[in-house]
Amino acid sequence: MAKIQISENESLREAIRRFKKMCDKEGIINQSKRYAYFEKPSDKRRREASRRIKNIKKAQNPNANIV
């Protein structure tokens, strides 16, 4: 769970921006979107398999980190 402490000289806008970044980093938004609707087990396996394949291809490609 994302928690932030607001200091005395910090504006509310900065605190909200920091909170949003923390939520994105922890994946809270994506997780809530994924659980908003039921996902069939076959679709879940397919999604996870494609994610694994993508990570393997990315690790095997030596030029992937060059931008």
WOHU-V834973 format. One record per helix or strand of 2 or more residues. SS is the DSSP state (2 for helix, 1 for strand). FROM is the first residue (numbers start at 1). TO is the last residue. If there is no record, write none. Layout:
BEGIN
ss & from & to
SS & FROM & TO
SS & FROM & TO
END
This chain:
BEGIN
ss & from & to
2 & 12 & 26
2 & 28 & 34
2 & 41 & 60
END
